[in-house]
Amino acid sequence: MCLWCHIGIRAVIQTIMKIRPNSDVKYICQYVLSELKHKLPSRYTYHDVRHTMDVIETASHYAEVYQLDQKERGLLTIAAVCHDYGYLVSPENHEMTSADMASMIMAAYQYQDRDIRKVREMIMATSLNVQPSNLLQAIMSDSDLDYLGRKDYFEVSNRLRKEMANMGSSMDDAEWLDLQIRFFENHSYHTIYAQKNRQPLKEKHLEALKVRKEQLTPVLH
């Protein structure tokens, strides 16, 4: 793992400590991040430690915006660090696998069943076509795709395209643009914060993608 990622993990742990000092959350996050760092195959250039850290930090910001209490922040943080944990097993049904793995870890730390269930539901809320049913789930879902409405969208999406190619799903430019345009058009943010602060730039990105597609059309014909 690169030095940047090592420093990044330390920074995220410091953020976590601000959320719930001296709590089990710190140790769960340290364990999961270490697992991802050392065991996640290099073919995952998008669903990697960098993405997990980004989601943790983004979820922490949303927690501040919505003034979540300490317990909610802790559960949200566990969901964030574990939401792609299942990629250590397989990308298929990884949300369910991630939820199962998070449940086992939380049970080992003697979390109550209702708290484990909340974390499971937050992780499952990151599945495509799942509608969040409460604020915590909405925050988790929006944190996972926060980058769609940020300045680094194109950089992050290139990592996703590379990962898909690594997994045997290479696309030419037209196919990739079509995929992204469809995804943007079918995606909606759930929190008011994301709708106000991410949707505007997301819409600009969508227009840019359509322009790129139009510019390809004469070449294709």
N, C-alpha and C positions, 0 to 999 in steps of 0.2 A: 504493500500500500504506500502511496506517495506521502511525502511529508505534509503536503497540503491537507490530505484527508486525516492524517494523524492529528494535526492541529485543529482541524474542524471538529473532530470527535470530542476533543477536550473542551472546545468552546461550547458545544451542544450540552455536554455534561454540566458545565457551569450554568447554562441556561436552565437546565433541569433542576439544579440545586436551588435556584431562585424560586422555582415553583413549589417544591416540597423539600426543604432542607432536612437532611438526616432521615430520609424516608426510603422505603424499599424501591421506589420509582428509580432512584439513581442506580441501584444495583441491577435492576432488571434491564435498564437501558444500556448500562455498561456491558452486560452479558450478551444481549442481543446484537449490539453494534460490533462487539468483538467477533461473534459468530459470523455475521455478515462480512466483516472485514477479511476474515481468514478462510472462509469456506465458500463464499459466493463465487461461482465461475466468472471468469473475465468476459465471457460473451454477453453478460448483462451490463451493457454500457448505459442503460437508462435506469433500470430497476436495480440500482446499486446503492452503496452506502451514502454516496452524495445525495441521491434522491431522498433516502430515508432521513438524513439530517435536515434537508430542506423542509420536509413535511413536519418534522418535529418543531423547527424554528417557526414555521408558518403557523402551525397550530397554537404555539405559545403566544404569537401575536394576536391571533383571533381570541384566545382566552383572555388577553388583556382588554381587547375591544369590548367583549361581552361580559367582562368582570365576573368570570367564573370563580366559584369558591375553590379552596385548596384541594378538596377531594375530587371535584370535577376536573380540575387541571391535571391532577395526577393520573386519573383514569384516561383522560384524553392523550396524555403523553405516552402512556403505555400502548394505547391503540396506535398512535403515530409510529412509534419505534417498531411495532410488530406487524404493521399492516401489509408489508411485503415479505415478511419472514418466511412465508411458505415457498418462496423462490429457491430456498435451499433444497427443497424436495422436488418441485416441479412448477412450471408456470401455469399449468392447467389447474383450474379451481384453486388458485393460490390463495384467494381470500379465505375460503373455508379452512384450508390447511393452516394459514396464518392465525386464524381465530382459534383453531384447536391448539396450536403451539403456545399462543398467548395464554390460553386457559390453563394449560399444564403448568406454566411458569407461575401464574398468579395463584394457582392452587397450592403450589409449593411454598409460597409466601403467605399462605392462609388468608387470602382475600375471601370475602363473603361471596356466595353464589350470585347475588344480585349485581355485585360490582363486576364480576367476571362476565356476566351476561351483557352488561352495558358495554364493556370493551369489545366483546364479540360482535355486538350489533353495530358499533362504530366501524369496526374493520369491514364488516359485510357491506356497510354503506358506501365503501369505495368501489364496489362492484358496478360495472356498467348497467344502466337501466334499473338501478335500485333507487327508490325514492326515500330519502331520509324521513324519519318520523318524529324527530325532535332536534333541538338545537345542537346537542353534542354530535349527533350523526351528521347534521348539515355542515358543521365546522370541519369534521373529519373529511367529508367528501370534497368540500371546497379547498381544503388544504392540500389534498392529493393532486388536484388539478389547478392549483393557484397560478402556475406558470403560464397557463393559456392567456392570461391577461396581464402578463408582465413583459418588461423589455427584453428578458432573456428567452422568450418563447422560441425563437428560431434556433438558438444555440441548443436548448434542451431538446427540441423536437428532432434535431439532427442526431442526437444521441439515441433517441428512440428508433429512428430509421436505421441506424447502424446496428442496433440490437436486433431488430427484426431481420435484417440481412444475415446477421450471425446465426439466427435461428432458422434460416432457410426461406425467408420471405422477402427476397430482394424485389425492389420495385424501381421502375424507371421514374423519371420526374413527373410525368403526367399521372401515373398511377398513385404516386405518393401525394401529389396535390389533391387529387380526387378524394383520397382517404381522409386527408386533413380537413378538407372543406366539408365533407359529410359529417365528420366528428364534431366540428365547430357548430354546424347547423343543428345538430341533435343534442348538443350539450347545453345545460343551463346551470348557473350558479344558484345555490339555495339560500345563502345568508344575505341579508340586506347589505352587509359590509362588502361582500364580493360583488354584488350586483352594482353597487355604487363605485367601487374602487378597482374592480378588475374587468367588468363587462365592457366599459368604453374602449379600452385598449384591445381587448379581445375582438371586438367588432372591427377595429382597424386592421388587426392581423388577418381576419377573415377576408376583408377587402383586398389586402395585399396578396393573399393566396389566390384569390380569383383573378387578380391582374396577372400574376405569374402564369396561371393556367391559360389565360387568353393569349399571352405572349407566346406560349408554346404551340397554340393551335395552328398557325400558318406553317410552322415547321413540320407538324405532323401530317399536313395535307400537301 
